[in-house]
Amino acid sequence: MSLEVMAKATAPIPLDVAFRVEPGELLALVGHSGSGKTTLMRTIAGLWQPAAGRVAVDGAPWLDTAARVNLPAHRRRVGIVFQTYALFPHMTARQNVMAAMDRPDAAEAERLLDLVNLHGLSGRKPAQLSGGQQQRVAVARALARRPQALLLDEPFSAVDRATREKLHGEIIALRAHLKMPVVLVTHDVNEAQLLADRMVVIEKGSVVRSGTTAEVMADPDALRAMGIREVAAMLPATVAEHLPDGLSRLVTATGPLFLPTVEGAPGTRVVVRIMAHEVILSRARPEGLSAQNILAGKVTRIVPGGGPGVMVHVAVGDHEILARITRRAAEQLHLQPGDTVHAILKSMSVARDHIARARDDEHAASRAAQ
Amino acid sequence: MDWTALWLSLRLAGWTVIVLLPVSVLMGRFMAIRAFRAKGLVEALVMLPLVLPPTVFGFYLLVAFGRNSPVGDLWQSLFGHQLVFSFEGLVVASIIFNLPFAIQPAQRGFEAIPAEVREAAACCGMSPLRSLWRVELPLAWPGLMTAMVLTFAHTLGEFGIVLMVGGSIPGETRTIAISIYDRVQAFDGQSAAIMSAVLVAISLFTIALTFWLSSRVGRRLS
């Protein structure tokens, strides 16, 4: 059940994009507003037709302008979560979910609402639900369609930060149940990095870079459009203990990481998004430093950028973190691939919403459901 | 009290509503959703009966429906009597002059539905007809109801066009509004007063009903 997408247009915006999403894979379309990412999503759903294009699921075309195939939206098995959720205001949560079923089944609707942690709220109308709860109904409704492709159009942008973190965790947990290709449209690089397997960065209707999330996020050129300060790496860690001073101790491959309270019981596996511009490198293990986190690692690559900076890739165990330092600093330290360095990170430089549960944490689903 | 005239007015209003309900749904939805080049012109044409003096409008309808007009001739050959000065003629005239009252509120009702809600209905697998029935009509119906109540009330009260197109034939084209005028002309102030009071009562009732129903809908949706 893979999803192939190709779209070309000159109006209303220039568009020339092609990508493919495998079953169970989450692909993030990342770009600024006006980049064309929402138009692509509408093309997949059948809400917009490009001048030339092809959308196919498992080889069966929904849209093929060359062959004059264009299924209307209601004939495409697509689940979509709109930015505004677009719930039917006159229906209860349960009726909203049932409205997307071929054969309305109240028990199945309840099961889906339970899956998105809305147990007991199925009789409420959208206006009686919070933004986060409405988003969950929208997800359940999209799944009720038994979609061959699931589309999420900026689904987290209309809720507050705390709710967004929670919803991110729920989507990660939900992914165990999703066998279809998933496309997430977002302008939030952090969100894309936390949730996506692969990323397609779009600017002015063209693909700037596509690849695995780790590849794209390590490529300053790819992120120039989104801002070089978005470059970051994901480091896996395990929650060890919550300390009385409000910090949590996490264990990584080469040392402890102290971060402001991380949610999750000891043993929870998480990934921490470490911003490249927040990392300081030192040859010797420094002492008398306020920064709490010092991870030993090995330089694997030094990639010069267009400006005064270089990107240093540092292997920490099996993973890499990125340090964006000045070319001058790299020269003063005589950094070479293979050198041992210490990466220094302030605890306070890691934002709460830059930490997410690891996808392969098998207990994540049950914990999220509590 | 001219019961025949009251009954005729109610029948006229009823037929007008029955014919205009589907028109208001289709046209109102079309005008709300579609953007096309001549939209402004179409909207202006629909609104025209609101601003034209009823006698002017009635005069043109009389010319358009009368003897030797294509519409009048066609009607004569189909039904064996002329369209003007008949109940059917009144219904046709009433449908046309009520277009703004039937379409405008319906259009506003459909415009109030976010485009994404319609798109969500399609992405839920609903055909356009099913989406109309299950999502759009339930959401737009306060507008549709306003349209129908206004049409009904306005038909009961219309005078100038009815007189021009229908005259004042008892049981055929003499509506209650014309009957009131006739009574006043005949110095029968008491009958005129009773019939006027009846019209006031009916109008008040229908407007109150609209407000009550739309407030109920408001509560249902919020």
HADDOCK unambig.tbl for C-alpha pairs under 7 A between the chains (distance, minus, plus):
assign (segid A and resid 73 and name CA) (segid B and resid 122 and name CA) 5.59 0.50 0.50
assign (segid A and resid 73 and name CA) (segid B and resid 123 and name CA) 5.67 0.50 0.50
assign (segid A and resid 74 and name CA) (segid B and resid 122 and name CA) 4.58 0.50 0.50
assign (segid A and resid 74 and name CA) (segid B and resid 123 and name CA) 5.33 0.50 0.50
assign (segid A and resid 74 and name CA) (segid B and resid 124 and name CA) 6.63 0.50 0.50
assign (segid A and resid 74 and name CA) (segid B and resid 125 and name CA) 4.02 0.50 0.50
assign (segid A and resid 74 and name CA) (segid B and resid 126 and name CA) 5.54 0.50 0.50
assign (segid A and resid 74 and name CA) (segid B and resid 127 and name CA) 5.90 0.50 0.50
assign (segid A and resid 75 and name CA) (segid B and resid 125 and name CA) 6.28 0.50 0.50
assign (segid A and resid 78 and name CA) (segid B and resid 123 and name CA) 6.35 0.50 0.50
assign (segid A and resid 79 and name CA) (segid B and resid 123 and name CA) 6.60 0.50 0.50
assign (segid A and resid 80 and name CA) (segid B and resid 123 and name CA) 6.88 0.50 0.50
assign (segid A and resid 86 and name CA) (segid B and resid 116 and name CA) 5.62 0.50 0.50
assign (segid A and resid 86 and name CA) (segid B and resid 117 and name CA) 4.72 0.50 0.50
assign (segid A and resid 86 and name CA) (segid B and resid 120 and name CA) 6.34 0.50 0.50
assign (segid A and resid 87 and name CA) (segid B and resid 117 and name CA) 6.55 0.50 0.50
assign (segid A and resid 88 and name CA) (segid B and resid 117 and name CA) 6.59 0.50 0.50
assign (segid A and resid 88 and name CA) (segid B and resid 135 and name CA) 6.94 0.50 0.50
assign (segid A and resid 89 and name CA) (segid B and resid 221 and name CA) 6.12 0.50 0.50
assign (segid A and resid 90 and name CA) (segid B and resid 221 and name CA) 5.49 0.50 0.50
assign (segid A and resid 99 and name CA) (segid B and resid 124 and name CA) 6.74 0.50 0.50
assign (segid A and resid 100 and name CA) (segid B and resid 124 and name CA) 4.27 0.50 0.50
assign (segid A and resid 100 and name CA) (segid B and resid 125 and name CA) 6.37 0.50 0.50
assign (segid A and resid 127 and name CA) (segid B and resid 222 and name CA) 5.59 0.50 0.50
assign (segid A and resid 145 and name CA) (segid B and resid 124 and name CA) 6.18 0.50 0.50
